[in-house]
Amino acid sequence: MKNNKPTSGRRFARYLKRFSNVRLLVVGDLMLDHYIWGRVERISPEAPVPVVAVSNESIHLGGAANVAQNIVSLGGKVDLCGVIGKDDFGGRILRELKRVKIKTDGIIPDAERPTTKKTRVIAHNQQVVRFDRERRQAVSDEVRRAVLEFIGRRVRHVDGIVVSDYAKGLITEDLMREVIGLAHQHGVRTMVDPKVAHMPFYKGVDLITPNAMEALGAAGLEGLPAGPAGASSDDLDRAGRILLDRLGCQAVLITRGEQGMSLFESNGKTTHIPTVAREVFDVTGAGDTVIAALALGLCAGARMPEAAVLANHAAGLVVEIVGTTAVQQAQLARFLREGAAS
């Protein structure tokens, strides 16, 4: 095993400049992240719960939509494909996508399901409670066909496919089989931000990015600790190698929160990448940023460890901010320069 050594800042700068030549197709679960901000000054007399005095609210793109937004803010081009409900929240997603200049021709409306919306109540920069509005059953055959038709039209025009799986009904075994087949047919990379229950669906993809708990669970090692101290390197080694073998993929990048990342490649190499976050306030959306930056890096010509370092720096920026956010290319460039100089 080895620890990552910083790649030269000049090389990183070259990759960032190439992001504008990369087009990615993002397929996955679209959602809205709704934040209610306030302060807690007393406990309710009705029940032992805090009373939040609301100061303001905000709406952000979430899930696959946040992945797409990160790709655009980092300087890449994107096609986005997913499902929304025929409701006000679906309309809000369309408006937000247009605002950040992401085309909506791959967004399929479905009157049979609500638009997924996660509402988080934040007081004093801490999450008090979250409640979700969603339907997790698989999409209909009609919707799946519409999604595959869009992917079939776009796959020959993109450099890679990113699957953002939040287990909200879009990503099924049948859909993944078709997506992987199309990707192989056109020589396009497939990169997945996975869910444990769907891990068998991803056999044949190029790369997956589970967190430590997901990796241990998917490898059948869920009894091992993956808390604040993190799983041991030996545990992660086992999980990474098991997943590489089961899925036949080129790499498994395990995100470890404050412990950084561990990259396992099919060539036998393992790279442990220490965190670069100065402070961690909120990990919401960090996985979206990781897969966006990683995919851009790979498709811009970076080697796998270099792309992982790019993703690590991007994640280090996003966890310093409370709430869902997208990293700007200029921010990442500056952060990379600071890391190379230190």
ZAGU-558191 format. One record per residue (C-alpha): residue number from 1; residue in three letters; chain; x, y, z negated. Coordinates in steps of 0.1 Angstrom, whole numbers. Layout:
 num residuo cadena     x     y     z
 NUM     ala      A     X     Y     Z
...
// end
This chain:
 num residuo cadena     x     y     z
   1     met      A     0     0     0
   2     lys      A    11    36     5
   3     asn      A     0    71    -4
   4     asn      A    -7    95    24
   5     lys      A    19   121    32
   6     pro      A     6   154    46
   7     thr      A     7   156    84
   8     ser      A    22   187    98
   9     gly      A    -1   218    98
  10     arg      A     7   223   135
  11     arg      A    -6   189   145
  12     phe      A   -38   195   125
  13     ala      A   -42   228   142
  14     arg      A   -40   211   176
  15     tyr      A   -67   187   167
  16     leu      A   -90   215   155
  17     lys      A   -85   233   187
  18     arg      A   -96   202   206
  19     phe      A  -129   200   187
  20     ser      A  -145   223   212
  21     asn      A  -139   196   239
  22     val      A  -156   168   218
  23     arg      A  -193   160   222
  24     leu      A  -209   136   197
  25     leu      A  -243   119   196
  26     val      A  -257   118   161
  27     val      A  -285    93   155
  28     gly      A  -301    90   121
  29     asp      A  -326   100    95
  30     leu      A  -335   137    96
  31     met      A  -346   155    64
  32     leu      A  -349   188    47
  33     asp      A  -330   196    16
  34     his      A  -352   219    -5
  35     tyr      A  -336   237   -35
  36     ile      A  -354   254   -64
  37     trp      A  -330   276   -83
  38     gly      A  -336   289  -118
  39     arg      A  -326   290  -155
  40     val      A  -336   269  -185
  41     glu      A  -343   289  -216
  42     arg      A  -366   266  -236
  43     ile      A  -380   232  -239
  44     ser      A  -416   226  -230
  45     pro      A  -441   223  -259
  46     glu      A  -460   198  -239
  47     ala      A  -432   172  -235
  48     pro      A  -395   170  -243
  49     val      A  -385   184  -209
  50     pro      A  -368   217  -199
  51     val      A  -388   246  -186
  52     val      A  -371   261  -155
  53     ala      A  -378   297  -148
  54     val      A  -375   298  -110
  55     ser      A  -355   326   -95
  56     asn      A  -354   316   -58
  57     glu      A  -358   287   -33
  58     ser      A  -338   277    -3
  59     ile      A  -341   252    26
  60     his      A  -312   234    43
  61     leu      A  -309   208    70
  62     gly      A  -302   174    55
  63     gly      A  -293   138    65
  64     ala      A  -284   134   101
  65     ala      A  -294   170   108
  66     asn      A  -267   181    83
  67     val      A  -242   158   101
  68     ala      A  -250   176   134
  69     gln      A  -248   210   117
  70     asn      A  -213   201   104
  71     ile      A  -201   191   138
  72     val      A  -213   224   153
  73     ser      A  -198   245   125
  74     leu      A  -165   227   129
  75     gly      A  -164   236   165
  76     gly      A  -177   205   183
  77     lys      A  -207   199   205
  78     val      A  -236   176   195
  79     asp      A  -267   158   207
  80     leu      A  -291   149   179
  81     cys      A  -316   121   178
  82     gly      A  -341   114   150
  83     val      A  -377   114   139
  84     ile      A  -398   140   122
  85     gly      A  -434   142   111
  86     lys      A  -460   163   129
  87     asp      A  -462   186    99
  88     asp      A  -449   220    86
  89     phe      A  -417   205    73
  90     gly      A  -410   190   107
  91     gly      A  -415   224   123
  92     arg      A  -391   238    98
  93     ile      A  -364   213   109
  94     leu      A  -369   223   145
  95     arg      A  -366   260   137
  96     glu      A  -335   254   116
  97     leu      A  -319   234   143
  98     lys      A  -326   261   169
  99     arg      A  -312   287   145
 100     val      A  -278   269   144
 101     lys      A  -280   263   182
 102     ile      A  -286   225   181
 103     lys      A  -309   212   209
 104     thr      A  -341   195   198
 105     asp      A  -349   174   229
 106     gly      A  -338   142   210
 107     ile      A  -362   149   181
 108     ile      A  -392   125   182
 109     pro      A  -424   136   164
 110     asp      A  -444   109   147
 111     ala      A  -479   116   134
 112     glu      A  -478    84   114
 113     arg      A  -451    95    89
 114     pro      A  -442   126    70
 115     thr      A  -410   145    75
 116     thr      A  -385   135    48
 117     lys      A  -379   162    23
 118     lys      A  -358   161    -9
 119     thr      A  -365   187   -34
 120     arg      A  -339   194   -61
 121     val      A  -344   217   -91
 122     ile      A  -311   234  -100
 123     ala      A  -306   252  -133
 124     his      A  -272   267  -143
 125     asn      A  -256   249  -113
 126     gln      A  -268   215  -125
 127     gln      A  -295   193  -110
 128     val      A  -324   189  -134
 129     val      A  -346   166  -113
 130     arg      A  -351   155   -77
 131     phe      A  -383   144   -60
 132     asp      A  -386   130   -25
 133     arg      A  -414   131     1
 134     glu      A  -408   103    25
 135     arg      A  -419    71    42
 136     arg      A  -393    44    43
 137     gln      A  -410    18    65
 138     ala      A  -394    11    99
 139     val      A  -405    34   127
 140     ser      A  -430    20   153
 141     asp      A  -419     2   184
 142     glu      A  -431    32   204
 143     val      A  -408    56   185
 144     arg      A  -379    32   186
 145     arg      A  -382    30   224
 146     ala      A  -383    68   227
 147     val      A  -351    70   206
 148     leu      A  -334    44   227
 149     glu      A  -344    61   259
 150     phe      A  -328    93   247
 151     ile      A  -296    75   236
 152     gly      A  -295    57   269
 153     arg      A  -296    91   288
 154     arg      A  -269   107   267
 155     val      A  -244    80   259
 156     arg      A  -225    84   291
 157     his      A  -220   121   284
 158     val      A  -206   118   248
 159     asp      A  -172   109   232
 160     gly      A  -187    90   202
 161     ile      A  -219    80   185
 162     val      A  -224    88   148
 163     val      A  -251    69   129
 164     ser      A  -263    86    98
 165     asp      A  -283    59    79
 166     tyr      A  -303    71    49
 167     ala      A  -326    40    50
 168     lys      A  -356    62    58
 169     gly      A  -369    39    86
 170     leu      A  -351    48   118
 171     ile      A  -320    26   115
 172     thr      A  -331   -10   120
 173     glu      A  -313   -42   131
 174     asp      A  -329   -40   165
 175     leu      A  -320    -4   170
 176     met      A  -284    -9   159
 177     arg      A  -280   -39   183
 178     glu      A  -291   -17   212
 179     val      A  -269    12   201
 180     ile      A  -238    -9   197
 181     gly      A  -245   -26   231
 182     leu      A  -248     8   248
 183     ala      A  -216    21   231
 184     his      A  -196    -9   242
 185     gln      A  -210    -7   277
 186     his      A  -198    29   281
 187     gly      A  -166    27   261
 188     val      A  -179    50   233
 189     arg      A  -169    48   196
 190     thr      A  -195    41   170
 191     met      A  -191    55   135
 192     val      A  -215    48   107
 193     asp      A  -223    64    73
 194     pro      A  -239    33    60
 195     lys      A  -264    19    35
 196     val      A  -257   -13    16
 197     ala      A  -289   -31    25
 198     his      A  -282   -25    62
 199     met      A  -246   -35    63
 200     pro      A  -252   -66    85
 201     phe      A  -267   -43   111
 202     tyr      A  -233   -26   117
 203     lys      A  -214   -57   130
 204     gly      A  -194   -45   160
 205     val      A  -191    -8   152
 206     asp      A  -157     9   151
 207     leu      A  -158    25   117
 208     ile      A  -179    27    85
 209     thr      A  -176    53    56
 210     pro      A  -192    38    24
 211     asn      A  -186    53   -10
 212     ala      A  -170    31   -37
 213     met      A  -202    17   -51
 214     glu      A  -216    10   -16
 215     ala      A  -184    -8    -6
 216     leu      A  -183   -30   -37
 217     gly      A  -220   -38   -34
 218     ala      A  -218   -47     3
 219     ala      A  -187   -69    -3
 220     gly      A  -205   -88   -31
 221     leu      A  -183   -72   -58
 222     glu      A  -210   -50   -74
 223     gly      A  -203   -62  -109
 224     leu      A  -170   -43  -109
 225     pro      A  -168    -8  -122
 226     ala      A  -170    22   -98
 227     gly      A  -177    49  -123
 228     pro      A  -158    82  -131
 229     ala      A  -125    63  -135
 230     gly      A  -131    46  -101
 231     ala      A  -127    10   -91
 232     ser      A   -92    -4   -93
 233     ser      A   -70    -4   -61
 234     asp      A   -71   -42   -61
 235     asp      A  -110   -42   -62
 236     leu      A  -111   -17   -34
 237     asp      A   -86   -37   -14
 238     arg      A  -108   -67   -17
 239     ala      A  -139   -48    -7
 240     gly      A  -122   -31    22
 241     arg      A  -108   -63    36
 242     ile      A  -140   -82    32
 243     leu      A  -160   -55    51
 244     leu      A  -134   -53    79
 245     asp      A  -136   -91    83
 246     arg      A  -174   -93    81
 247     leu      A  -181   -64   105
 248     gly      A  -152   -68   129
 249     cys      A  -146   -31   128
 250     gln      A  -114   -11   133
 251     ala      A  -115     7   100
 252     val      A  -134    11    67
 253     leu      A  -130    45    49
 254     ile      A  -141    42    13
 255     thr      A  -149    76    -3
 256     arg      A  -141    77   -40
 257     gly      A  -153   111   -52
 258     glu      A  -127   126   -75
 259     gln      A  -103    98   -67
 260     gly      A  -101   107   -30
 261     met      A  -104    81    -2
 262     ser      A   -90    47     7
 263     leu      A   -86    38    44
 264     phe      A   -84     2    54
 265     glu      A   -75    -6    90
 266     ser      A   -78   -38   110
 267     asn      A   -41   -37   118
 268     gly      A   -35   -44    81
 269     lys      A   -25    -9    70
 270     thr      A   -40     7    39
 271     thr      A   -38    44    31
 272     his      A   -48    59    -2
 273     ile      A   -56    96     2
 274     pro      A   -57   117   -30
 275     thr      A   -85   143   -34
 276     val      A   -78   179   -25
 277     ala      A  -109   193   -41
 278     arg      A  -100   220   -66
 279     glu      A  -132   216   -85
 280     val      A  -162   193   -79
 281     phe      A  -196   210   -85
 282     asp      A  -219   190   -62
 283     val      A  -213   159   -40
 284     thr      A  -246   165   -21
 285     gly      A  -240   162    16
 286     ala      A  -203   153    12
 287     gly      A  -208   121    31
 288     asp      A  -223   140    60
 289     thr      A  -192   163    61
 290     val      A  -169   133    60
 291     ile      A  -184   114    89
 292     ala      A  -186   146   110
 293     ala      A  -150   157   105
 294     leu      A  -137   121   108
 295     ala      A  -156   116   141
 296     leu      A  -144   149   155
 297     gly      A  -108   141   145
 298     leu      A  -108   107   161
 299     cys      A  -124   119   193
 300     ala      A   -99   148   194
 301     gly      A   -70   123   195
 302     ala      A   -61   120   159
 303     arg      A   -49    87   146
 304     met      A   -71    71   120
 305     pro      A   -51    82    89
 306     glu      A   -49   117   103
 307     ala      A   -86   119   109
 308     ala      A   -92   106    74
 309     val      A   -70   134    60
 310     leu      A   -91   160    80
 311     ala      A  -122   145    66
 312     asn      A  -108   145    31
 313     his      A  -100   182    33
 314     ala      A  -135   190    47
 315     ala      A  -151   171    19
 316     gly      A  -129   189    -6
 317     leu      A  -144   222     5
 318     val      A  -180   211     5
 319     val      A  -180   196   -30
 320     glu      A  -169   230   -44
 321     ile      A  -203   244   -35
 322     val      A  -236   237   -52
 323     gly      A  -262   226   -26
 324     thr      A  -261   212    10
 325     thr      A  -237   232    32
 326     ala      A  -217   229    64
 327     val      A  -179   235    66
 328     gln      A  -167   261    91
 329     gln      A  -137   254   113
 330     ala      A  -119   285   100
 331     gln      A  -124   274    64
 332     leu      A  -110   239    72
 333     ala      A   -80   254    91
 334     arg      A   -71   276    62
 335     phe      A   -74   248    37
 336     leu      A   -53   225    58
 337     arg      A   -26   252    61
 338     glu      A   -26   257    23
 339     gly      A   -22   219    18
 340     ala      A     6   217    43
 341     ala      A    24   246    26
 342     ser      A    21   232    -9
// end
